[in-house]
Amino acid sequence: MTADPLSGLFAALADPTRRAILARLARGEATVAELGAPFPISAQAISKHLNVLERAGLIVRTREAQWRRVRIEPTPLRDIAGWVAQYRRLWEERYDTLGSYLDTLQQEQKEES
């Protein structure tokens, strides 16, 4: 993971293939072959995507006999949710302010008519 974990998370999530892999893993563990099956890319490319996700802490790989299984690690997603929540509060406050302003305008229009 990078020195800035949040940047590493966003970089890992920036690619649609990696997001699709996480979406698949949200339904349960899978082998590397199962994860790669829906994509028209090489096993090596899937492995590179998994390496990025693993470095970001978003997946964990285990080994059972000759099978390598992958599971999602949702804890880092909580960091992203916390970061987004800060800005959600900001936008909610701005929408509340806009709503109050529009209510004032409507009230003034009613009083003028």
N, C-alpha and C positions, 0 to 999 in steps of 0.2 A: 504494500500500500504506500502511497505517496506521503510526504510529510504533512500534507493537508488532506486528511481522510475524506472530507466532503468533496473536494475536487476529484479525488480518485473514484468516488462513488458516481458522481455525475459523468465523468469520462467513461466509466464502464457502462452506464445506462444510456449513453449517447448513441449507441449502435442498435438498430432495430433487431438484428439477429440475436444480440445478447438479451434484449428485452423479451424476445419471443422464447428464448431458452429459459429465462426466469419464469415466464408465464407458464411454461410447461412444467417446470419444477414446483410451482405453487400447487400443482395437483398431486405431487408425490415424487419420490425418488425415481431416477431413471439411469440407465447405463449411458455411456458416452455414445454408443451406436444408436440408441433410441433417440437421444437428443439431436443427433445429426441427421436422422432419417428424413425429416421434412424439408431439409435445406439442400439446394442444388450446389453444394460446395464440398470441398474435400474434407476428409477426416482430419487432416492437418489444420485446415482453417477452423474447424469446430474446436480442435484442441487449443488453438490460439485464443479463440473467444472464451473458452473455459478458463484459460490461464488469467485473462484479464479479470473475469468475474471472481476468480479465486483470490487474486491479489487485492481486489477491492473488499474482500471479506463477504461477498454475497453468496458464495457457494462453498460447499465442503465436499471433497472427493474422498471416497474410501475404497478399499480394495477387498474383494471377496473372491478367493481363488483367482481365476483369470479375468473376472469381471471388475470393472471400475464403475462404481456407482457414484452418483452425484445427487446431492440434496441442496435445497435452498437454505440459506442462513438469513432469516429475516431481520435480525437485530440491526444491521446497518441501515435498513430502510427506515427505522425509527428516527435515526439522525436526520435523514432527508425530510421526513414528515415534520419534525420539530422545526427545521429551517423554513419550510414552506409555511408552517403555522404562523410564524412571525409576520410574514407578508400578508397572510389571510386576514389577520387581525387589522392590519393597516388598511386593507381594502374594505373590510367591513365598516371600519370607522368612517372612511370616505363615503361609502354608500349611505350610511346613516346621516351624515352631514348633507349629502345631496338630497336625501329624502326629506329632511327637515326644511331645506331651502324650497323644494317643490311644494311642500305643504303650505309654507308661508306665501308663495306666489299664488296658489289656488285660493287661499283665504283672502288675499288682497283683491283678486279678481271678483270674488263673491261680494265683497264689500263695495266695490265700484259699480256693480251692476244692480 
